[in-house]
Amino acid sequence: MDRRQFLAGALSLPVALRLSPEALAGGTPIALVTADTQARVAAVELATGKIVRWIPTLPGPRSVESVSGIAGVVCHTAHGAVSVIDGPTLRVRHVVRGFDEPRYTASSPNYRYAFVTDSGRHEVVTVDVVRGRVVARVAVGGPARHLSLDPRGRILWVSLGSKADAVAIVDVSRPAAPKLLHRLRPPFLSHDVGFAPGGRHVWVSSGDRGSLAVYDRRSGKVLRRLPADAPPQHVTFFGGNAYVASGDDGTLRVQSLKDGRILRTTRIPFGSYNVQEAFGSIITPSLERGTLCVLDRHGRLVRRVQVAPSSHDACFVMSA
């Protein structure tokens, strides 16, 4: 998302989560990083690596995902709850319950809704992040985990497990009435999924081997198979590149979206599984080492911040 899109979307938000133009213009990009064993989330200034605030949460914050820079949605998998952190104030605004095992989150383009996978209930759950409540559920036929939403905000791809034999395709064009369309079987046991920029292609990573598959979104057919480092891999995108992290090998690969060619491989701490793009930077926390690594768009390591004993996930928000 470019800054003009971010500003336009933020100004269309309900008042409860809206930033003023002045705050947006002078806001500070912040990485929210889970401290899994400490019942809190670190707010790390991207530009300096300084921890500017600790945000107390329910125990066991596992994943955290940005609702387009305005809020962060934290899943407490072992406690069946989701926290909504307000980006401008860096405080928990809502705690939403009624889950079994909430896992990961994708944000709708209108910044109002978050789609949360519940692996215990085998569901994708629509959460109104402004009001802090569940508005819809849809059964997907398996322990839903990683998910990705197409840029138009209409279709979700959901990997049904850590080593999944199926990926669910869900219509969320009406967030209050999501609909399972069908399931496809990947050429390996899948782990992560990610829509590439433009939404034409979907990258699916493996949970059981060093391999990636690039799908055509419309046909659901595999266009290309690519080698990868040790599973499970996670993927994010910026510009014309994919960034693929292998926590077990301690590597981050920069790969061309045109042909999958490896442009760079960078060593990162072991356990750096999840990976996100934020303001042109690539961030990856380490579950094993508790670090946050910030890399530039070329995949070069810019800084490494010690955050906690264990950090499962990270995302970005804009703080006032």
C-alpha positions in Angstrom: 0.0 0.0 0.0 1.4 3.4 -0.9 1.1 6.4 1.4 -1.7 8.1 -0.6 -3.9 4.9 -0.3 -3.1 4.7 3.4 -4.1 8.3 4.0 -7.3 8.0 2.0 -8.3 4.9 3.7 -7.5 6.2 7.2 -9.6 9.3 6.7 -12.6 7.2 5.8 -12.4 5.3 9.0 -15.1 5.5 11.7 -14.2 8.0 14.4 -13.2 5.3 16.9 -10.1 4.5 14.9 -9.5 7.6 12.9 -6.3 9.6 12.9 -6.2 13.3 12.0 -4.3 14.4 8.8 -1.8 16.1 11.1 -1.2 12.9 13.1 -0.9 10.8 9.9 1.6 13.3 8.4 3.7 13.2 11.5 3.0 9.7 12.7 5.8 7.2 13.5 6.0 3.7 12.0 6.0 1.2 14.8 6.5 -2.5 14.8 4.3 -4.4 17.2 6.3 -7.5 18.3 4.8 -10.3 20.5 6.5 -11.2 23.7 4.9 -14.7 23.8 5.9 -15.7 27.3 5.5 -12.3 29.0 1.8 -11.3 28.3 2.8 -8.2 26.5 3.6 -6.7 23.1 6.6 -4.5 22.3 6.2 -1.3 20.3 9.5 -0.9 18.4 10.3 2.3 16.5 11.2 1.1 13.0 13.6 3.9 12.3 15.8 3.4 15.4 15.0 0.0 16.8 14.1 1.5 20.2 11.4 -0.1 22.3 9.1 2.9 22.9 6.4 1.1 24.9 5.4 -2.2 26.4 1.7 -3.0 25.9 0.2 -5.3 28.5 -2.1 -8.0 27.0 -3.7 -11.3 27.9 -1.3 -14.1 28.4 0.2 -15.9 25.3 0.1 -13.3 22.5 1.1 -15.4 19.5 0.3 -13.7 16.2 -0.2 -10.0 15.5 -1.5 -8.4 12.3 -2.0 -4.8 11.1 -5.4 -3.6 10.1 -3.8 -1.3 7.5 -1.6 0.5 10.0 -4.5 1.7 12.1 -4.8 -1.2 14.6 -3.0 -4.4 15.5 -5.0 -7.6 16.0 -3.4 -10.0 18.5 -4.4 -13.7 18.7 -4.1 -15.4 22.1 -4.4 -19.0 20.8 -4.3 -20.8 24.1 -6.8 -18.5 25.7 -9.4 -18.3 23.0 -9.4 -14.5 22.7 -8.3 -11.7 20.4 -7.0 -8.3 21.4 -7.3 -5.1 19.3 -4.5 -2.6 19.9 -5.2 0.9 18.8 -2.2 2.2 16.7 -2.3 5.9 17.6 -2.3 5.3 21.4 -0.6 1.9 21.5 -3.1 0.6 24.0 -5.5 -2.4 24.0 -8.9 -1.1 22.8 -10.9 -4.3 22.8 -10.7 -7.9 23.9 -12.9 -10.2 21.8 -13.7 -13.6 23.1 -15.7 -16.6 21.7 -12.8 -18.3 19.9 -11.4 -21.8 20.5 -7.9 -21.4 19.0 -7.5 -18.1 17.1 -4.4 -18.2 14.9 -3.8 -15.6 12.3 -5.5 -12.5 10.8 -6.0 -10.7 7.5 -7.4 -7.2 7.2 -10.2 -6.0 4.9 -9.5 -3.1 2.6 -12.0 -0.9 4.3 -10.1 -1.1 7.6 -13.2 -2.1 9.5 -13.0 -5.9 9.6 -10.4 -8.5 10.4 -10.7 -12.1 9.3 -9.3 -14.4 12.0 -8.6 -18.1 11.6 -9.8 -20.4 14.4 -8.1 -23.7 14.1 -10.0 -25.2 17.0 -13.4 -24.5 15.4 -12.2 -25.0 11.8 -13.6 -21.6 11.0 -12.7 -18.2 9.6 -14.3 -15.5 11.9 -15.1 -11.9 10.9 -14.3 -9.4 13.6 -15.5 -5.8 13.6 -12.3 -4.1 15.0 -14.1 -0.8 15.7 -16.8 -2.2 17.9 -14.8 -5.2 19.1 -17.2 -8.0 18.3 -17.6 -11.1 16.2 -20.0 -10.5 13.3 -19.8 -13.8 11.3 -18.3 -17.2 11.1 -17.8 -19.7 8.2 -16.7 -23.3 8.5 -13.8 -24.2 6.2 -13.4 -27.9 6.8 -10.1 -28.0 8.6 -7.8 -26.4 11.2 -7.5 -23.0 9.6 -4.1 -21.2 10.1 -2.3 -18.9 7.7 -4.5 -16.9 5.3 -4.2 -14.1 2.7 -6.7 -11.7 1.2 -6.7 -10.6 -2.4 -6.0 -6.8 -2.9 -9.7 -6.2 -3.8 -10.8 -7.7 -0.5 -13.0 -10.3 -2.0 -11.3 -13.7 -1.7 -9.4 -15.4 1.1 -7.0 -18.3 0.6 -6.7 -20.2 3.9 -4.2 -23.0 4.6 -6.0 -25.7 6.6 -3.2 -26.6 9.0 0.5 -26.3 9.7 1.1 -29.2 7.2 -2.2 -28.9 5.3 -3.4 -31.2 2.6 -6.0 -28.5 1.5 -6.3 -24.8 1.0 -9.8 -23.3 1.4 -11.0 -20.5 -0.9 -13.5 -18.2 0.9 -15.6 -15.4 -0.5 -15.6 -12.5 1.9 -16.9 -9.8 -0.4 -19.7 -9.5 2.2 -17.8 -9.6 5.5 -20.9 -10.3 7.5 -21.8 -13.3 5.3 -18.6 -15.1 4.3 -19.0 -18.2 2.0 -16.8 -21.2 1.4 -16.3 -21.6 -2.3 -14.2 -24.7 -2.6 -11.0 -26.3 -1.5 -7.9 -27.2 -3.5 -5.1 -29.6 -2.9 -1.6 -28.2 -3.2 1.3 -30.3 -4.6 2.7 -30.7 -1.0 1.5 -30.2 2.5 1.0 -26.4 2.6 1.8 -23.9 5.4 1.7 -20.2 4.4 -0.2 -18.5 1.6 0.3 -15.0 0.2 -1.3 -12.9 -2.6 1.4 -11.3 -4.7 1.0 -7.6 -5.6 -1.8 -7.2 -8.2 -3.6 -10.2 -6.9 -3.0 -12.4 -10.0 -0.8 -14.9 -8.3 -0.8 -16.7 -5.0 2.3 -18.1 -3.4 1.9 -21.2 -1.3 4.7 -22.4 0.9 5.3 -25.9 2.2 5.1 -27.4 5.7 6.9 -30.6 4.8 9.6 -29.9 2.2 11.8 -27.2 0.6 9.3 -26.1 -2.0 7.0 -23.3 -3.1 4.1 -23.2 -5.5 2.9 -20.2 -7.5 -0.8 -20.4 -8.4 -2.9 -18.6 -10.9 -5.7 -17.1 -8.7 -8.5 -17.4 -11.3 -7.8 -20.9 -12.5 -6.5 -22.4 -9.3 -3.7 -24.1 -11.2 0.0 -24.2 -10.3 2.0 -22.0 -12.7 5.5 -22.7 -11.2 7.2 -24.8 -8.6 10.2 -23.2 -6.9 12.9 -24.7 -4.6 13.0 -23.3 -1.0 15.0 -23.7 2.2 13.8 -25.8 5.1 10.1 -25.9 5.9 8.0 -24.3 7.0 8.5 -21.2 4.9 6.6 -17.9 5.2 6.3 -15.2 2.5 5.7 -11.5 2.1 6.0 -9.1 -0.8 7.2 -5.7 -1.8 7.6 -4.2 -5.3 8.7 -6.9 -7.7 10.1 -9.2 -5.0 9.0 -12.0 -2.7 10.7 -12.4 0.6 10.7 -16.0 1.9 11.8 -16.8 5.4 12.9 -20.2 6.7 13.1 -20.2 10.4 14.7 -23.7 10.6 17.5 -22.7 8.3 17.8 -19.2 9.6 17.6 -17.6 6.1 15.6 -15.0 4.2 15.6 -15.2 0.4 14.7 -12.4 -1.9 13.1 -13.8 -5.1 11.9 -12.2 -8.3 8.2 -12.3 -8.9 8.8 -12.6 -12.6 10.6 -15.9 -12.6 11.3 -16.9 -9.0 15.0 -16.2 -9.4 16.9 -15.9 -6.1 18.3 -12.4 -5.9 19.8 -12.6 -2.4 20.0 -14.9 0.6 20.5 -13.3 4.1 21.3 -15.1 7.4 18.8 -14.3 10.1 18.4 -15.8 13.6 17.1 -19.3 13.8 13.4 -19.4 14.6 12.7 -16.3 12.4 9.5 -17.8 10.8 7.0 -15.1 10.2 7.8 -12.2 7.9 6.1 -8.9 7.1 6.6 -5.9 4.9 6.3 -2.5 6.5 6.9 0.8 4.8 9.4 -0.8 2.4 11.2 -2.6 5.2 11.0 -6.3 5.9 10.6 -7.4 9.5 11.0 -10.9 10.9 10.8 -11.9 14.6 12.4 -15.0 16.1 10.4 -17.5 18.1 13.6 -19.1 19.4 15.8 -16.0 20.0 13.3 -13.3 20.7 14.8 -10.9 18.2 13.3 -8.6 15.6 15.3 -8.2 12.4 14.7 -5.3 10.1 15.9 -5.6 6.5 15.8 -3.3 3.6 14.0 -4.0 0.3 17.2 -5.7 -1.1 17.2 -8.1 1.8 20.2 -6.5 3.6 20.1 -6.6 7.4 19.6 -3.1 8.8 19.3 -3.9 12.5 18.7 -6.6 15.0 16.7 -5.8 18.2 16.5 -8.0 21.2 12.9 -7.9 22.3 12.0 -10.8 24.5 12.8 -14.4 25.3 10.5 -15.5 22.5 8.8 -13.4 19.7 6.4 -15.3 17.5 5.1 -12.5 15.2 5.3 -8.8 14.3 3.4 -6.3 12.2 3.3 -2.5 11.8 1.1 0.3 12.9 1.3 4.1 12.6 1.6 5.7 16.0 0.5 9.3 16.6 
